[in-house]
Amino acid sequence: MSSQKKNRFKTALTVTAAGALLATGVVSTQPAKQAEAATSQTKNVVLFVGDGMGTAARNAIRLATVGEKGKLAMDDMPYVGLIHTSSTVPVTDSAASATAYASGVKTYNGAIGMDPDKKSVATIAEYAKNAGKSTGVVTTSQITDATGAAFGAHVEDRSKQSDIALQLLTKSKVDVLLGGGEDFWYPAGEAGKFPDAPAEDPSEKSKGTQGNLVEKAKSLGYNYVSTKDGLKQAKSGKLLGLFANEEMFQQNEEGKGDIYSPVVSLAEMTQKAIDTLSTNKKGFFLMVEEEGTDEFAHKNNAKMTIKSGQELDKAVQVAKTFAKKNPDTLVLVLADHETGGLSIEPVDAEDESGDGISKEDGPFAIANSKANFVVDWTTSGHTAVDIPVTAMGKNAQLFTGVFENTAVFDKLMQAYGFKVKK
């Protein structure tokens, strides 16, 4: 197939995949009037971000996990929308996208909780905290990486991860912080629970710029844990869990040191966060991120992209189980942007496979079937395609239709019954 014809085929597949997500039994659209107003206030929000996980990635995860007729937990929800992902330029990064979700402003790539003029903008988590709710950030990335940071910090450059950590503790005072990134909580030369320069990645080592922030957290009343047992035994209250030097996995090309085996799973961290935050009778806001769906897509590693997506889906099920018992809870699953220009194709020995990192991956078995599929890539970077959001629970109907990423903040504020402070 010529490259021109192949590109047209990929485009058609992407459009078809998006249409299929909207049109099949995975979701159902609702009357416009129903989507216009919140019926009553939402008490709890669990916002899942599958970093880099576009429609095609969700479909690859679905096919590999439950097959053509099955439903992932993240898709088996009654409401769906499509989100435009641009920042101040067409292709966003995670920092600007998360700031749009958290604060409702379009900003430049790299900004954390800042508008284009580098002025701080209040986040949905900070509004929740001011309303007496508890707040949490859970991620398989560094806690201080772009997505988690944007819900509780305000810096001009996402690289200032130690500054972000300090703000999470002392400014936004996030109650539950679980994920990786220990290196930014300890000063250079002072290793934490995880040794500097581990064999799997010798470049990982303590590099904090704000002193020993783990000790700072303890002095502020945080219970600090670094193991699975420690997390399990931790009592209610403020909780800091750091489970890796950097990300909780090793992002590499397939067969070249790619490892996805976190100390604790995303589902376990999500369960602990919900158990801890839900002791607050006024409710909570929790952001949960799976970073592997982005990092492995950057490496065009479909095997691990799918695996990390499967782990995200297990975490979504944890939140759905809670929401079914607590119907004043809203659960959302979305992405910040798409990564890799991923497409799903039939197995075809004559199809050109690209070269280097962008060659086809697979074939992968379709669950409950004898059929297979392959994953092809068009880039190792981000793209500007729309991404889906699926929703269930109290005021989930607000998230139908096609809207800008900044509208996620507006809809969350409406669901909670909060008013924007001028």
VEXDREN-2710 file (C-alpha; in Angstrom, 1 decimal):
% VEXDREN-2710
k/r/px/py/pz
1/MET/0.0/0.0/0.0
2/SER/1.4/3.4/-0.8
3/SER/2.2/5.7/2.1
4/GLN/-0.5/8.2/0.9
5/LYS/-3.1/5.5/0.8
6/LYS/-2.0/4.1/4.1
7/ASN/-2.3/7.5/5.8
8/ARG/-5.8/7.9/4.4
9/PHE/-6.6/4.4/5.8
10/LYS/-5.2/5.4/9.2
11/THR/-7.2/8.6/9.2
12/ALA/-10.4/6.6/8.4
13/LEU/-9.7/4.1/11.2
14/THR/-9.2/6.9/13.7
15/VAL/-12.4/8.6/12.7
16/THR/-14.2/5.3/12.7
17/ALA/-12.9/4.4/16.1
18/ALA/-14.1/7.7/17.6
19/GLY/-17.5/7.2/15.9
20/ALA/-17.7/3.7/17.2
21/LEU/-17.1/4.8/20.8
22/LEU/-20.0/7.3/20.5
23/ALA/-22.4/5.0/18.6
24/THR/-22.0/1.6/20.2
25/GLY/-23.5/0.3/23.4
26/VAL/-20.4/1.4/25.3
27/VAL/-22.2/4.7/26.0
28/SER/-25.5/6.4/25.5
29/THR/-26.1/10.1/24.7
30/GLN/-28.6/12.0/26.7
31/PRO/-31.1/14.9/25.8
32/ALA/-29.5/18.3/25.7
33/LYS/-31.7/19.7/28.4
34/GLN/-30.5/17.0/30.8
35/ALA/-26.9/18.0/30.2
36/GLU/-27.4/21.7/30.9
37/ALA/-27.7/21.8/34.7
38/ALA/-26.6/19.9/37.7
39/THR/-29.5/18.2/39.5
40/SER/-28.0/18.5/43.0
41/GLN/-24.5/18.8/44.3
42/THR/-21.9/16.2/43.9
43/LYS/-20.1/15.2/47.1
44/ASN/-17.1/13.2/45.8
45/VAL/-15.2/13.3/42.5
46/VAL/-12.7/10.7/41.2
47/LEU/-11.1/12.0/38.0
48/PHE/-9.0/9.4/36.1
49/VAL/-6.5/10.6/33.5
50/GLY/-5.1/8.0/31.2
51/ASP/-2.2/10.1/30.1
52/GLY/-1.8/10.0/26.3
53/MET/-4.7/7.6/25.9
54/GLY/-6.8/8.5/22.9
55/THR/-9.7/6.6/21.4
56/ALA/-7.6/4.1/19.4
57/ALA/-5.6/3.3/22.5
58/ARG/-8.8/2.7/24.5
59/ASN/-9.9/0.4/21.7
60/ALA/-6.6/-1.5/21.7
61/ILE/-6.9/-2.0/25.4
62/ARG/-10.5/-3.2/25.0
63/LEU/-9.7/-5.6/22.2
64/ALA/-6.8/-7.2/24.1
65/THR/-8.7/-7.4/27.4
66/VAL/-12.3/-8.1/26.8
67/GLY/-12.6/-8.5/23.0
68/GLU/-14.9/-7.0/20.4
69/LYS/-18.1/-7.5/22.4
70/GLY/-16.8/-6.8/25.9
71/LYS/-16.7/-3.6/27.9
72/LEU/-13.9/-2.2/29.9
73/ALA/-14.8/-0.6/33.2
74/MET/-13.8/2.7/31.8
75/ASP/-16.2/2.3/28.9
76/ASP/-19.1/0.8/30.7
77/MET/-20.5/4.1/31.8
78/PRO/-23.7/5.8/30.7
79/TYR/-22.4/9.2/29.5
80/VAL/-19.7/10.2/26.9
81/GLY/-18.2/13.3/25.5
82/LEU/-15.4/14.4/23.2
83/ILE/-12.8/16.9/24.3
84/HIS/-10.7/19.3/22.2
85/THR/-7.2/19.1/23.7
86/SER/-5.3/22.2/22.4
87/SER/-3.3/24.5/24.7
88/THR/-2.3/28.0/23.3
89/VAL/-1.0/26.0/20.4
90/PRO/-2.8/23.1/18.6
91/VAL/-0.8/20.3/20.3
92/THR/-0.7/20.4/24.1
93/ASP/1.6/18.9/26.6
94/SER/0.4/17.4/29.9
95/ALA/1.1/20.5/31.9
96/ALA/-1.1/22.8/29.9
97/SER/-3.8/20.2/29.5
98/ALA/-3.9/19.4/33.2
99/THR/-4.0/23.1/34.0
100/ALA/-7.0/23.4/31.6
101/TYR/-8.8/20.6/33.5
102/ALA/-7.8/21.8/36.9
103/SER/-8.3/25.6/36.5
104/GLY/-10.3/26.2/33.3
105/VAL/-7.7/28.2/31.4
106/LYS/-5.8/27.7/28.2
107/THR/-2.1/28.2/28.8
108/TYR/1.3/27.7/27.3
109/ASN/2.9/24.2/27.3
110/GLY/5.0/23.7/30.4
111/ALA/2.8/25.9/32.7
112/ILE/1.5/24.5/36.0
113/GLY/-1.5/26.3/37.5
114/MET/-0.6/29.5/35.6
115/ASP/-2.4/31.4/32.9
116/PRO/-0.6/32.6/29.7
117/ASP/0.5/35.8/31.6
118/LYS/2.1/33.6/34.3
119/LYS/-0.5/34.5/36.9
120/SER/-1.7/31.7/39.3
121/VAL/-5.1/30.3/38.7
122/ALA/-7.1/28.5/41.4
123/THR/-7.6/24.7/40.9
124/ILE/-10.6/22.5/41.4
125/ALA/-8.8/20.7/44.2
126/GLU/-8.1/24.1/46.0
127/TYR/-11.8/25.0/45.6
128/ALA/-12.7/21.6/47.1
129/LYS/-10.2/22.1/50.0
130/ASN/-11.7/25.5/50.7
131/ALA/-15.1/23.9/50.9
132/GLY/-13.9/21.6/53.6
133/LYS/-13.4/18.5/51.4
134/SER/-10.3/16.3/51.4
135/THR/-8.1/16.1/48.3
136/GLY/-5.8/13.5/46.8
137/VAL/-3.4/12.9/43.9
138/VAL/-2.5/9.3/42.9
139/THR/-0.2/8.5/39.9
140/THR/2.2/6.0/38.5
141/SER/4.4/8.9/37.5
142/GLN/6.2/11.3/39.9
143/ILE/3.6/12.9/42.2
144/THR/5.2/16.1/41.1
145/ASP/5.0/15.5/37.4
146/ALA/2.8/17.7/35.2
147/THR/-0.6/16.1/35.6
148/GLY/-0.6/15.7/39.4
149/ALA/1.2/19.0/39.9
150/ALA/-1.4/21.1/38.0
151/PHE/-4.1/20.2/40.6
152/GLY/-2.2/21.7/43.5
153/ALA/0.8/23.8/42.5
154/HIS/1.6/27.0/40.6
155/VAL/5.0/27.3/38.8
156/GLU/6.0/28.8/35.5
157/ASP/7.9/25.6/34.5
158/ARG/6.9/22.0/35.0
159/SER/10.5/21.0/35.6
160/LYS/10.5/22.6/39.0
161/GLN/9.4/19.4/40.7
162/SER/10.8/20.1/44.2
163/ASP/9.1/23.5/44.2
164/ILE/5.9/21.6/43.3
165/ALA/6.4/19.1/46.1
166/LEU/6.8/21.9/48.6
167/GLN/3.6/23.6/47.4
168/LEU/1.6/20.4/47.5
169/LEU/2.5/20.1/51.2
170/THR/2.4/23.7/52.4
171/LYS/0.1/25.6/50.0
172/SER/-2.6/23.4/48.6
173/LYS/-2.1/20.9/51.4
174/VAL/-3.2/17.9/49.5
175/ASP/-4.2/15.2/52.0
176/VAL/-3.2/12.1/50.1
177/LEU/-0.2/11.9/47.8
178/LEU/0.7/8.5/46.3
179/GLY/3.0/7.8/43.4
180/GLY/6.7/7.9/42.3
181/GLY/9.3/10.6/42.2
182/GLU/11.2/10.2/45.5
183/ASP/14.2/11.8/43.8
184/PHE/12.6/15.2/44.0
185/TRP/11.9/15.0/47.7
186/TYR/15.5/14.4/48.8
187/PRO/18.5/16.7/48.2
188/ALA/21.3/15.5/45.9
189/GLY/23.6/13.0/47.7
190/GLU/20.9/12.0/50.1
191/ALA/19.2/8.8/48.9
192/GLY/15.8/7.9/50.2
193/LYS/14.2/4.5/50.5
194/PHE/15.1/3.8/46.9
195/PRO/18.9/3.6/46.1
196/ASP/20.4/6.2/43.8
197/ALA/21.6/4.9/40.4
198/PRO/19.7/1.6/40.3
199/ALA/20.8/-1.0/37.7
200/GLU/17.6/-0.5/35.6
201/ASP/18.3/3.2/35.2
202/PRO/21.6/4.6/36.6
203/SER/20.5/8.2/35.9
204/GLU/17.9/8.1/38.6
205/LYS/19.2/9.7/41.8
206/SER/18.1/12.3/44.4
207/LYS/18.0/15.8/42.9
208/GLY/15.8/17.8/45.2
209/THR/16.3/21.6/45.6
210/GLN/14.1/22.3/48.7
211/GLY/15.8/20.2/51.4
212/ASN/14.5/16.9/52.8
213/LEU/10.8/17.2/52.0
214/VAL/9.9/13.8/53.4
215/GLU/11.0/15.0/56.8
216/LYS/9.1/18.2/56.1
217/ALA/5.9/16.2/55.3
218/LYS/6.3/14.2/58.5
219/SER/6.6/17.5/60.5
220/LEU/3.3/18.6/58.9
221/GLY/1.5/15.4/60.1
222/TYR/1.8/13.2/57.0
223/ASN/2.2/9.5/57.5
224/TYR/5.0/8.5/55.1
225/VAL/5.1/5.0/53.5
226/SER/7.2/3.5/50.7
227/THR/6.1/-0.2/50.6
228/LYS/3.0/-2.2/49.8
229/ASP/2.7/-3.3/53.4
230/GLY/3.2/0.2/54.7
231/LEU/0.5/1.5/52.5
232/LYS/-1.9/-1.2/53.6
233/GLN/-1.2/-0.5/57.3
234/ALA/-1.4/3.3/57.1
235/LYS/-4.2/4.7/59.1
236/SER/-6.6/7.5/58.1
237/GLY/-5.2/11.0/58.0
238/LYS/-2.7/12.8/55.8
239/LEU/-0.7/10.3/53.7
240/LEU/2.4/10.5/51.6
241/GLY/3.5/7.5/49.7
242/LEU/6.6/7.5/47.4
243/PHE/7.2/4.2/45.6
244/ALA/9.9/4.8/43.1
245/ASN/12.8/7.1/42.3
246/GLU/11.0/8.5/39.2
247/GLU/8.1/6.8/37.4
248/MET/6.9/3.6/38.8
249/PHE/8.0/1.7/35.7
250/GLN/10.8/1.8/33.1
251/GLN/9.7/3.3/29.8
252/ASN/11.7/1.8/27.0
253/GLU/11.1/0.2/23.6
254/GLU/9.8/-3.3/23.7
255/GLY/12.4/-5.8/24.8
256/LYS/14.9/-3.0/25.7
257/GLY/14.5/-2.8/29.5
258/ASP/10.8/-2.0/29.4
259/ILE/9.4/-2.8/32.9
260/TYR/5.9/-2.2/34.3
261/SER/5.8/-3.8/37.8
262/PRO/5.0/-1.1/40.3
263/VAL/5.7/-1.6/44.0
264/VAL/2.0/-1.1/44.5
265/SER/-0.6/-1.2/41.8
266/LEU/-2.6/1.8/40.7
267/ALA/-5.8/0.0/41.8
268/GLU/-4.3/-0.5/45.3
269/MET/-3.3/3.2/45.6
270/THR/-6.7/4.2/44.4
271/GLN/-8.4/2.0/46.9
272/LYS/-6.3/3.4/49.8
273/ALA/-6.8/7.0/48.6
274/ILE/-10.6/6.5/48.5
275/ASP/-10.7/4.7/51.9
276/THR/-8.7/7.6/53.4
277/LEU/-10.4/10.5/51.8
278/SER/-14.0/9.2/52.3
279/THR/-13.7/9.5/56.0
280/ASN/-14.4/13.2/55.5
281/LYS/-18.2/13.7/55.7
282/LYS/-18.0/16.7/53.5
283/GLY/-16.6/14.7/50.6
284/PHE/-13.4/14.7/48.5
285/PHE/-11.7/15.3/45.2
286/LEU/-9.3/12.7/43.9
287/MET/-7.2/12.8/40.7
288/VAL/-5.8/9.4/39.6
289/GLU/-3.3/9.2/36.7
290/GLU/-1.9/6.3/34.8
291/GLU/1.3/7.6/33.2
292/GLY/2.4/4.4/31.5
293/THR/-0.2/4.9/28.7
294/ASP/1.7/8.0/27.7
295/GLU/5.4/7.1/28.4
296/PHE/5.2/3.7/26.6
297/ALA/3.3/5.3/23.7
298/HIS/6.2/7.8/23.4
299/LYS/8.4/4.7/22.9
300/ASN/5.9/3.2/20.5
301/ASN/5.6/0.2/22.8
302/ALA/2.1/-1.1/22.3
303/LYS/2.5/-4.1/24.5
304/MET/3.2/-2.0/27.6
305/THR/0.8/0.7/26.5
306/ILE/-1.9/-1.9/26.6
307/LYS/-0.7/-3.4/29.9
308/SER/-0.7/0.0/31.7
309/GLY/-4.1/0.7/30.3
310/GLN/-5.4/-2.6/31.8
311/GLU/-4.0/-1.5/35.1
312/LEU/-5.8/1.8/34.8
313/ASP/-9.1/0.0/34.1
314/LYS/-8.7/-2.0/37.3
315/ALA/-8.4/1.3/39.2
316/VAL/-11.5/2.6/37.5
317/GLN/-13.4/-0.4/38.7
318/VAL/-12.3/0.4/42.3
319/ALA/-13.9/3.8/42.0
320/LYS/-17.0/2.5/40.3
321/THR/-17.6/0.1/43.1
322/PHE/-17.3/2.9/45.6
323/ALA/-19.6/5.1/43.5
324/LYS/-22.3/2.5/43.3
325/LYS/-22.4/2.4/47.1
326/ASN/-22.1/6.2/47.3
327/PRO/-24.4/7.6/44.6
328/ASP/-23.4/11.2/45.3
329/THR/-20.0/10.4/43.7
330/LEU/-18.9/11.4/40.2
331/VAL/-16.4/9.2/38.3
332/LEU/-14.8/10.5/35.1
333/VAL/-12.2/8.8/32.7
334/LEU/-10.4/10.9/30.2
335/ALA/-7.0/11.7/28.8
336/ASP/-4.9/14.9/28.6
337/HIS/-4.1/14.3/25.0
338/GLU/-3.3/11.5/22.5
339/THR/0.3/10.1/22.2
340/GLY/1.8/8.3/19.3
341/GLY/-0.8/8.7/16.6
342/LEU/-1.8/5.1/17.4
343/SER/-3.9/3.2/14.9
344/ILE/-5.4/-0.3/14.9
345/GLU/-4.8/-2.3/11.8
346/PRO/-5.4/-5.8/10.4
347/VAL/-2.5/-8.3/10.3
348/ASP/-1.1/-7.8/6.8
349/ALA/2.3/-9.2/5.8
350/GLU/2.4/-6.9/2.7
351/ASP/1.6/-3.7/4.7
352/GLU/4.6/-1.5/5.1
353/SER/5.6/-1.4/8.8
354/GLY/7.6/1.8/9.0
355/ASP/11.1/2.0/10.2
356/GLY/12.8/2.2/13.6
357/ILE/10.7/3.1/16.6
358/SER/7.5/3.6/14.5
359/LYS/7.3/0.1/13.1
360/GLU/4.1/-1.9/13.7
361/ASP/3.7/-3.8/17.0
362/GLY/1.9/-7.1/17.3
363/PRO/0.1/-9.1/16.4
364/PHE/-2.0/-9.0/19.5
365/ALA/-4.7/-11.5/20.2
366/ILE/-8.3/-10.2/20.4
367/ALA/-9.7/-11.6/23.7
368/ASN/-12.4/-14.3/23.3
369/SER/-11.6/-14.7/19.7
370/LYS/-9.2/-16.3/17.2
371/ALA/-8.6/-12.9/15.5
372/ASN/-5.6/-10.6/15.9
373/PHE/-4.7/-7.0/15.3
374/VAL/-1.6/-4.9/15.0
375/VAL/-0.8/-1.4/16.3
376/ASP/0.8/1.1/14.1
377/TRP/2.3/4.5/15.0
378/THR/2.6/7.8/13.2
379/THR/4.8/9.7/15.8
380/SER/6.6/9.3/19.1
381/GLY/5.1/12.6/20.2
382/HIS/1.7/14.0/21.0
383/THR/-1.1/14.7/18.6
384/ALA/-4.1/17.1/18.5
385/VAL/-6.9/14.6/18.1
386/ASP/-10.0/14.8/20.3
387/ILE/-10.1/12.4/23.2
388/PRO/-13.2/10.8/24.8
389/VAL/-14.5/11.2/28.3
390/THR/-16.8/8.7/29.9
391/ALA/-18.7/9.4/33.1
392/MET/-21.0/7.9/35.7
393/GLY/-22.6/9.0/39.0
394/LYS/-23.9/12.3/40.3
395/ASN/-24.1/14.9/37.6
396/ALA/-22.3/12.8/35.0
397/GLN/-24.8/14.1/32.4
398/LEU/-22.8/17.3/32.4
399/PHE/-20.0/15.7/30.4
400/THR/-21.9/14.9/27.2
401/GLY/-21.3/16.6/23.9
402/VAL/-18.2/18.1/22.3
403/PHE/-16.3/20.7/24.3
404/GLU/-13.0/22.3/25.1
405/ASN/-10.7/20.9/27.8
406/THR/-11.3/24.0/29.9
407/ALA/-15.0/23.1/30.2
408/VAL/-14.0/20.1/32.4
409/PHE/-13.2/22.6/35.1
410/ASP/-16.4/24.5/34.5
411/LYS/-18.5/21.3/34.7
412/LEU/-16.7/20.1/37.8
413/MET/-17.4/23.4/39.5
414/GLN/-21.1/23.1/38.5
415/ALA/-21.3/19.5/39.7
416/TYR/-19.9/20.5/43.1
417/GLY/-22.0/23.7/43.3
418/PHE/-19.0/25.9/43.6
419/LYS/-18.8/29.5/42.4
420/VAL/-15.7/30.9/40.7
421/LYS/-14.0/33.5/42.8
422/LYS/-13.0/36.6/40.8
END
